[in-house]
Amino acid sequence: MNILSNLLSGATNPSRAKKKRRRIEIKSEREIEIMRQAATIVATVLKEISEMVEPGMSTADLDAYAEKRIRQMGATPSFKGYYGFPGSICTCLNHEVVHGIPSPKKVICSGDVLKVDTGAFYQGFHGDSCITIPIEEVKPEASQLIRVANESLYKGIEQVKAGKYLLDIAGAIEDHAQTYGYSIVEDYTGHGVG
């Protein structure tokens, strides 16, 4: 019997039944401080990339810079080597959604919308974040998309408080985006850090 038949018949997957359920782990104040330091490393690298990027650079140039800076600050790149991923950052240009591989062949041009995602592993904990960078003058529709995405992020952050659920955060983000005719990419979801 094949896997599809098992699923349709309601049969359980024995290999799945043996896996432990993951739970949200409550972090100590010390652990939260280390996570904050890891996130600060990531924020520093992303800020520096946003200030240095210019037309003619390749996404591989940015990757080399990010790896060097992450290591200079005493961390290791979280992404490099993860399931064979070759970069220290993920880079996407324009229509690409997420997790693009840096390449010397991906040259950044004026008018591009660049997304950079990176993570740093510091003292046993990960920090992870991403930014969107308009390269010089972008089209008005790209500028609006960047603005609405940023506003949506903050609508979600406003929901982060005791008694709220993850769906409250996700709903606030999606609702704001839909107000402007945008939708979320449902095949990609958030993840924890730590």
Short mmCIF file of the C-alpha atoms (twelve columns), coordinates in Angstrom:
data_MODEL
# 
_entry.id   MODEL 
# 
loop_
_atom_site.group_PDB 
_atom_site.id 
_atom_site.type_symbol 
_atom_site.label_atom_id 
_atom_site.label_alt_id 
_atom_site.label_comp_id 
_atom_site.label_asym_id 
_atom_site.label_seq_id 
_atom_site.Cartn_x 
_atom_site.Cartn_y 
_atom_site.Cartn_z 
_atom_site.pdbx_PDB_model_num 
ATOM 1   C CA . MET A 1   0.000  0.000  0.000   1 
ATOM 2   C CA . ASN A 2   1.475  3.397  -0.907  1 
ATOM 3   C CA . ILE A 3   1.598  6.544  1.222   1 
ATOM 4   C CA . LEU A 4   -1.333 8.198  -0.559  1 
ATOM 5   C CA . SER A 5   -3.496 5.136  0.051   1 
ATOM 6   C CA . ASN A 6   -2.534 5.207  3.729   1 
ATOM 7   C CA . LEU A 7   -3.501 8.851  4.000   1 
ATOM 8   C CA . LEU A 8   -6.808 8.335  2.231   1 
ATOM 9   C CA . SER A 9   -7.657 5.313  4.351   1 
ATOM 10  C CA . GLY A 10  -6.835 7.165  7.559   1 
ATOM 11  C CA . ALA A 11  -3.934 4.862  8.431   1 
ATOM 12  C CA . THR A 12  -1.353 6.422  10.699  1 
ATOM 13  C CA . ASN A 13  2.267  6.866  9.800   1 
ATOM 14  C CA . PRO A 14  4.262  4.753  12.283  1 
ATOM 15  C CA . SER A 15  7.420  6.833  11.858  1 
ATOM 16  C CA . ARG A 16  5.454  9.943  12.730  1 
ATOM 17  C CA . ALA A 17  3.822  8.422  15.786  1 
ATOM 18  C CA . LYS A 18  7.227  7.946  17.424  1 
ATOM 19  C CA . LYS A 19  8.203  11.629 17.164  1 
ATOM 20  C CA . LYS A 20  7.949  13.749 20.280  1 
ATOM 21  C CA . ARG A 21  5.736  16.796 20.181  1 
ATOM 22  C CA . ARG A 22  7.686  20.016 20.457  1 
ATOM 23  C CA . ARG A 23  6.612  22.511 23.051  1 
ATOM 24  C CA . ILE A 24  7.302  26.171 23.521  1 
ATOM 25  C CA . GLU A 25  10.092 26.433 26.035  1 
ATOM 26  C CA . ILE A 26  9.976  29.291 28.530  1 
ATOM 27  C CA . LYS A 27  13.358 31.005 28.524  1 
ATOM 28  C CA . SER A 28  15.160 32.350 31.591  1 
ATOM 29  C CA . GLU A 29  16.137 36.020 31.854  1 
ATOM 30  C CA . ARG A 30  19.745 35.021 31.108  1 
ATOM 31  C CA . GLU A 31  18.694 33.110 27.988  1 
ATOM 32  C CA . ILE A 32  16.533 35.999 26.820  1 
ATOM 33  C CA . GLU A 33  19.497 38.350 27.220  1 
ATOM 34  C CA . ILE A 34  21.702 36.055 25.109  1 
ATOM 35  C CA . MET A 35  18.940 35.864 22.483  1 
ATOM 36  C CA . ARG A 36  18.805 39.673 22.533  1 
ATOM 37  C CA . GLN A 37  22.563 39.774 21.918  1 
ATOM 38  C CA . ALA A 38  22.220 37.325 19.007  1 
ATOM 39  C CA . ALA A 39  19.436 39.490 17.573  1 
ATOM 40  C CA . THR A 40  21.592 42.600 17.986  1 
ATOM 41  C CA . ILE A 41  24.322 40.959 15.909  1 
ATOM 42  C CA . VAL A 42  21.760 40.214 13.197  1 
ATOM 43  C CA . ALA A 43  20.324 43.746 13.330  1 
ATOM 44  C CA . THR A 44  23.809 45.239 13.070  1 
ATOM 45  C CA . VAL A 45  24.672 43.156 10.011  1 
ATOM 46  C CA . LEU A 46  21.369 43.947 8.288   1 
ATOM 47  C CA . LYS A 47  21.756 47.676 8.977   1 
ATOM 48  C CA . GLU A 48  25.303 47.659 7.617   1 
ATOM 49  C CA . ILE A 49  24.205 45.788 4.490   1 
ATOM 50  C CA . SER A 50  21.365 48.261 3.924   1 
ATOM 51  C CA . GLU A 51  23.860 51.131 4.122   1 
ATOM 52  C CA . MET A 52  26.521 49.604 1.865   1 
ATOM 53  C CA . VAL A 53  24.525 47.892 -0.888  1 
ATOM 54  C CA . GLU A 54  24.638 49.566 -4.285  1 
ATOM 55  C CA . PRO A 55  24.015 48.723 -7.916  1 
ATOM 56  C CA . GLY A 56  26.706 46.499 -9.397  1 
ATOM 57  C CA . MET A 57  27.260 44.450 -6.244  1 
ATOM 58  C CA . SER A 58  26.332 40.788 -6.322  1 
ATOM 59  C CA . THR A 59  24.358 39.002 -3.656  1 
ATOM 60  C CA . ALA A 60  27.502 36.901 -3.097  1 
ATOM 61  C CA . ASP A 61  29.339 40.125 -2.164  1 
ATOM 62  C CA . LEU A 62  26.732 40.770 0.528   1 
ATOM 63  C CA . ASP A 63  26.967 37.182 1.738   1 
ATOM 64  C CA . ALA A 64  30.746 37.389 2.153   1 
ATOM 65  C CA . TYR A 65  30.386 40.642 4.078   1 
ATOM 66  C CA . ALA A 66  27.670 39.235 6.348   1 
ATOM 67  C CA . GLU A 67  29.639 36.109 7.198   1 
ATOM 68  C CA . LYS A 68  32.737 38.151 8.027   1 
ATOM 69  C CA . ARG A 69  30.797 40.566 10.269  1 
ATOM 70  C CA . ILE A 70  28.834 37.839 12.074  1 
ATOM 71  C CA . ARG A 71  32.092 36.051 12.887  1 
ATOM 72  C CA . GLN A 72  33.807 39.305 13.927  1 
ATOM 73  C CA . MET A 73  31.073 39.778 16.525  1 
ATOM 74  C CA . GLY A 74  31.714 36.338 18.018  1 
ATOM 75  C CA . ALA A 75  28.841 34.436 16.424  1 
ATOM 76  C CA . THR A 76  28.500 31.946 13.594  1 
ATOM 77  C CA . PRO A 77  26.090 32.260 10.661  1 
ATOM 78  C CA . SER A 78  22.948 30.255 11.476  1 
ATOM 79  C CA . PHE A 79  22.061 29.471 7.876   1 
ATOM 80  C CA . LYS A 80  25.413 28.352 6.494   1 
ATOM 81  C CA . GLY A 81  25.428 24.576 6.197   1 
ATOM 82  C CA . TYR A 82  21.837 24.195 7.420   1 
ATOM 83  C CA . TYR A 83  20.532 21.332 5.259   1 
ATOM 84  C CA . GLY A 84  23.415 22.150 2.926   1 
ATOM 85  C CA . PHE A 85  22.537 25.839 2.482   1 
ATOM 86  C CA . PRO A 86  25.688 27.488 1.109   1 
ATOM 87  C CA . GLY A 87  25.205 31.053 2.337   1 
ATOM 88  C CA . SER A 88  25.264 33.085 5.513   1 
ATOM 89  C CA . ILE A 89  22.321 35.114 4.238   1 
ATOM 90  C CA . CYS A 90  19.324 34.482 2.031   1 
ATOM 91  C CA . THR A 91  18.880 37.041 -0.741  1 
ATOM 92  C CA . CYS A 92  15.936 37.611 -3.032  1 
ATOM 93  C CA . LEU A 93  15.504 40.156 -5.783  1 
ATOM 94  C CA . ASN A 94  12.182 41.589 -6.866  1 
ATOM 95  C CA . HIS A 95  9.581  38.834 -7.417  1 
ATOM 96  C CA . GLU A 96  11.486 36.132 -5.498  1 
ATOM 97  C CA . VAL A 97  9.741  35.423 -2.215  1 
ATOM 98  C CA . VAL A 98  12.195 33.963 0.276   1 
ATOM 99  C CA . HIS A 99  15.325 31.875 0.900   1 
ATOM 100 C CA . GLY A 100 17.223 32.751 -2.274  1 
ATOM 101 C CA . ILE A 101 20.818 31.589 -2.508  1 
ATOM 102 C CA . PRO A 102 23.449 34.332 -2.822  1 
ATOM 103 C CA . SER A 103 25.336 34.167 -6.106  1 
ATOM 104 C CA . PRO A 104 27.999 36.118 -7.983  1 
ATOM 105 C CA . LYS A 105 25.604 35.906 -10.946 1 
ATOM 106 C CA . LYS A 106 22.849 37.804 -9.101  1 
ATOM 107 C CA . VAL A 107 23.908 41.392 -9.657  1 
ATOM 108 C CA . ILE A 108 21.924 44.128 -7.937  1 
ATOM 109 C CA . CYS A 109 20.552 46.893 -10.171 1 
ATOM 110 C CA . SER A 110 19.027 50.289 -9.569  1 
ATOM 111 C CA . GLY A 111 15.281 49.894 -9.054  1 
ATOM 112 C CA . ASP A 112 15.569 46.408 -7.557  1 
ATOM 113 C CA . VAL A 113 13.815 45.385 -4.373  1 
ATOM 114 C CA . LEU A 114 16.275 43.327 -2.341  1 
ATOM 115 C CA . LYS A 115 15.284 41.095 0.550   1 
ATOM 116 C CA . VAL A 116 18.035 39.970 2.930   1 
ATOM 117 C CA . ASP A 117 17.479 37.391 5.670   1 
ATOM 118 C CA . THR A 118 20.176 36.298 8.103   1 
ATOM 119 C CA . GLY A 119 20.715 34.586 11.408  1 
ATOM 120 C CA . ALA A 120 23.476 34.442 13.991  1 
ATOM 121 C CA . PHE A 121 24.176 31.645 16.459  1 
ATOM 122 C CA . TYR A 122 25.613 33.164 19.624  1 
ATOM 123 C CA . GLN A 123 26.348 31.382 22.913  1 
ATOM 124 C CA . GLY A 124 23.881 28.610 22.127  1 
ATOM 125 C CA . PHE A 125 21.033 30.757 20.804  1 
ATOM 126 C CA . HIS A 126 19.899 32.045 17.422  1 
ATOM 127 C CA . GLY A 127 18.879 35.509 16.337  1 
ATOM 128 C CA . ASP A 128 17.114 35.787 12.965  1 
ATOM 129 C CA . SER A 129 15.626 38.645 10.991  1 
ATOM 130 C CA . CYS A 130 15.209 40.051 7.513   1 
ATOM 131 C CA . ILE A 131 14.854 43.393 5.799   1 
ATOM 132 C CA . THR A 132 13.666 44.729 2.476   1 
ATOM 133 C CA . ILE A 133 15.893 47.282 0.783   1 
ATOM 134 C CA . PRO A 134 14.804 49.436 -2.156  1 
ATOM 135 C CA . ILE A 135 17.831 49.967 -4.393  1 
ATOM 136 C CA . GLU A 136 17.850 53.637 -5.284  1 
ATOM 137 C CA . GLU A 137 14.576 54.702 -6.932  1 
ATOM 138 C CA . VAL A 138 11.982 51.905 -7.158  1 
ATOM 139 C CA . LYS A 139 8.651  51.848 -8.979  1 
ATOM 140 C CA . PRO A 140 5.721  53.394 -7.061  1 
ATOM 141 C CA . GLU A 141 3.979  50.013 -6.783  1 
ATOM 142 C CA . ALA A 142 7.122  48.490 -5.251  1 
ATOM 143 C CA . SER A 143 7.403  51.396 -2.841  1 
ATOM 144 C CA . GLN A 144 3.781  50.908 -1.773  1 
ATOM 145 C CA . LEU A 145 4.274  47.167 -1.281  1 
ATOM 146 C CA . ILE A 146 7.303  47.807 0.947   1 
ATOM 147 C CA . ARG A 147 5.363  50.406 2.960   1 
ATOM 148 C CA . VAL A 148 2.291  48.202 3.436   1 
ATOM 149 C CA . ALA A 149 4.401  45.177 4.375   1 
ATOM 150 C CA . ASN A 150 6.188  47.256 7.012   1 
ATOM 151 C CA . GLU A 151 2.891  48.621 8.342   1 
ATOM 152 C CA . SER A 152 1.526  45.066 8.457   1 
ATOM 153 C CA . LEU A 153 4.506  43.967 10.528  1 
ATOM 154 C CA . TYR A 154 3.777  46.665 13.098  1 
ATOM 155 C CA . LYS A 155 0.063  45.807 13.117  1 
ATOM 156 C CA . GLY A 156 1.126  42.297 14.117  1 
ATOM 157 C CA . ILE A 157 3.565  43.552 16.745  1 
ATOM 158 C CA . GLU A 158 0.768  45.628 18.300  1 
ATOM 159 C CA . GLN A 159 -1.028 42.340 19.029  1 
ATOM 160 C CA . VAL A 160 1.854  40.856 21.028  1 
ATOM 161 C CA . LYS A 161 0.621  40.970 24.607  1 
ATOM 162 C CA . ALA A 162 -0.586 38.696 27.352  1 
ATOM 163 C CA . GLY A 163 -3.828 36.918 26.519  1 
ATOM 164 C CA . LYS A 164 -3.405 37.186 22.753  1 
ATOM 165 C CA . TYR A 165 -2.913 34.266 20.398  1 
ATOM 166 C CA . LEU A 166 -0.606 33.767 17.427  1 
ATOM 167 C CA . LEU A 167 -3.701 33.950 15.235  1 
ATOM 168 C CA . ASP A 168 -4.345 37.479 16.536  1 
ATOM 169 C CA . ILE A 169 -0.914 38.488 15.269  1 
ATOM 170 C CA . ALA A 170 -1.329 36.712 11.935  1 
ATOM 171 C CA . GLY A 171 -4.835 38.097 11.493  1 
ATOM 172 C CA . ALA A 172 -3.722 41.682 12.083  1 
ATOM 173 C CA . ILE A 173 -0.963 41.292 9.503   1 
ATOM 174 C CA . GLU A 174 -3.197 39.688 6.898   1 
ATOM 175 C CA . ASP A 175 -6.091 42.094 7.465   1 
ATOM 176 C CA . HIS A 176 -3.895 45.142 6.934   1 
ATOM 177 C CA . ALA A 177 -2.288 43.691 3.803   1 
ATOM 178 C CA . GLN A 178 -5.690 42.795 2.346   1 
ATOM 179 C CA . THR A 179 -6.903 46.365 2.889   1 
ATOM 180 C CA . TYR A 180 -4.470 47.334 0.127   1 
ATOM 181 C CA . GLY A 181 -5.246 44.383 -2.128  1 
ATOM 182 C CA . TYR A 182 -2.269 42.265 -1.089  1 
ATOM 183 C CA . SER A 183 -2.253 38.740 0.246   1 
ATOM 184 C CA . ILE A 184 0.135  36.752 2.378   1 
ATOM 185 C CA . VAL A 185 2.241  33.861 1.103   1 
ATOM 186 C CA . GLU A 186 0.516  30.978 2.846   1 
ATOM 187 C CA . ASP A 187 3.159  28.361 2.083   1 
ATOM 188 C CA . TYR A 188 5.673  30.169 4.294   1 
ATOM 189 C CA . THR A 189 5.012  30.620 7.970   1 
ATOM 190 C CA . GLY A 190 6.905  32.043 10.894  1 
ATOM 191 C CA . HIS A 191 9.145  30.112 13.219  1 
ATOM 192 C CA . GLY A 192 10.556 30.484 16.660  1 
ATOM 193 C CA . VAL A 193 14.065 31.555 17.544  1 
ATOM 194 C CA . GLY A 194 16.322 30.715 20.405  1 
# 
